Structures are given as C-alpha cells and as structure tokens.
Amino acid sequence: MAADSGDAAIFPEHAVSLAHRFLTPSLFERLSRLKTDTGFTLEQAIRSGRENPDSHIGIYAGDAQTYALFKEIFDPVIRTYHQITGPIRHIPRLEPLDLPDLDPHNQLIVSTRIRVARNLSGHAFSPNITTQNRQIVARQVQQALDALPESLQGHFHAMDALTLDQIQNQAFQGTAFLPGDRFQASAGINRNFPVSRGVFTSHDRTFRVWINEEDHLRIICLEKTGNLSKVFNRMVSALAHIREPIDFASDPRLGYLTACPTNIGTAMRAGVHIRLPHLENHPNRLKRLASTYGLQIRGTLGEKTAVTESVFDISNRFRLGTGETQLIQTLHTGIAAIIEAETRLA
Ligand code: CIR
C-alpha cells in the first residue's frame, strides 16, 4: 500500500473500498482537475464510496471516457477486483455450449439466470446521463427489440407512469425493476426514476431486457431449471440479434464498458439460485468451494441481501480476462462440485 494512501480527507476513516485503498492524496489532487467530455469528474465517480464507507469498490464510471481519463485509479481497482496480475486483456468468446443439466430432477436448483450488461456508445452512463439522453437510449433499444426474431419477441412495459407500489408488484412478476440501492443512489443512478425506465419480457418469459437501470441495457435469460447451457445458448442468440442495430460502448483492453467497474469485460453474470440446507451450516466449506471455482455467493435477492430458506445466489465473480463460454464451463464445474458436497452432507 502506498505511504500516502488512506487519507481521511478523501474517504471517511473507516472506508473499506478499493477506491479508498488506491486513491492517494496526490492522485486525487491531480485527477480532480479533469473532466470527461460529458462533464464527469472524479468527485462524482467516488461520491458513492464516500457516502457509503462500507462500499467494496466505491467508484463508478459516468461514461466510456471515464475509464481512460481516470485510468490511474480505475486500473488498480479493476486489477484487484478481477484478480488480474499480468496485462489487462478482454477475451471475448461467445460460443454455444452443450453441457449436462446440473439438476435434472429439480431437487436443489431453483433457477438459472444469466445477465449481460451493455451501454450504447455515444451516451453518458447512468451516473451522468441526462433526462433527454436517457429517453433517446430507451427509444433506440425499443427499436432494436421490435426487430427481434419471433422466438424472442415479447412485450415492452414502460415504467414511467407507475407508482412505487405498482413497481413493487410488477417487479415481483419480472416486468419492472426497483430503484437502485443506496450505493447506486449516491452514484446518481436513481435520478428521475422511473422516467424512461422499462422492461421487455418475451412471451415465454425466459428472456428479458431492463432498460436504463444501472446500465442502459441489462439483457437477462432465465428459467426455473438447472439447464445452464440452454440458458446460455439463448443469450448467445439474443446478443447476436440485439447488437445488429446498436453500437455498444467497448474497449479492446477492457471489453464492454459499464457503470460499475466490477462488470466490465464480458459484463456477464451467470448463476443459479440453489437450495443448500446442509452447506448452509458449513459456511467455510461453501466459501472454499466458491473461491476454488471463482464464484461469488450472494443472498437470495442478490447483491448485499440475506439468505432466506437456504437459497443462495451463486455466480461467476470475475467478468474480465476470460471468455464467456469458459466462464460458463467453470461455473458448471463449480456448481456440480457444490451439489456433490451438499449431497454428501445430506
Ligand atoms: C460497492 O462498492 O460496494 C458498491 N458500489 C457495489 C459494487 C457492486 N458489485 C460488486 O461488488 N460485485
């Protein structure tokens, strides 16, 4: 750690984030003079980490240029989070897979879900987007979704006129999403919620797109089985169609660029909701297994939530430096090992 890191004047003394760890006073001083073309500053980037000292990352990007202009703080955060020791290198590999169902009798896996984040190039990201640009993004995405092939077609649910109660009800059915948490609120992501926000849901409900949540697009494929390759193959096909009319923000080194630096690279989180009543009593064993396969264990409702009824959300922790297909293969091997450990304890 650098001798001048951890300055209480930048972050509260008890802050634990990577941004706090790497932002030395001299770097802060130098980068504070800069502004991206959409007017995004370092102060905005770290606002969430400052206001929420329990942040793990503590920094967001306001546009694609943020990653280049503030490289000196983003690169060490990215390296540490994604555990990259050599040069940072995005490896895209989106090829369909044929893997056995992880839970053919539906005993432990409640559902399988893969989400991919994308942002449109030429527009600021959610922490810095204007109301007008948010509306342009929503229109462009809707046009792209209108052109999807029949198997992916569905209905777009605009959230603009909904009350919070209605949003809560619809979120339960998967046709809306809730405002972001306090970390996202501090980052400016919840501004004007729910204006220009919406959810596209395919008729068979296995394919969804969230528009203007933390990223311009969150493309989601899901089903209530353990059939990981079926869900992944649907994602491969959906992405091929959506990217035709849209230019996504990306970088040869960092991959797809997102509001939160934990999501760059493949921008893919693939995982299962899995019931583990026995491993729940052996948290260290579960943590060790997750760490062996580069997996992250989260609460039942995702990031920073509790585990209820022994249902864990287990997904790939790293998104950068490994291709999508490889990430799915490793997830498959890791979940199979977790199922074996759970079954042995039963
Ligand atoms: C934080 O810094 O803890 C929040 N901004 C959330 C980071 C989100 N993702 C993560 O750790 N995978």
Residues whose N, C-alpha, C, O or C-beta is under 5 A from the ligand:
A	BS01	CIR	D54 S55 H56 I57 G58 F183 T262
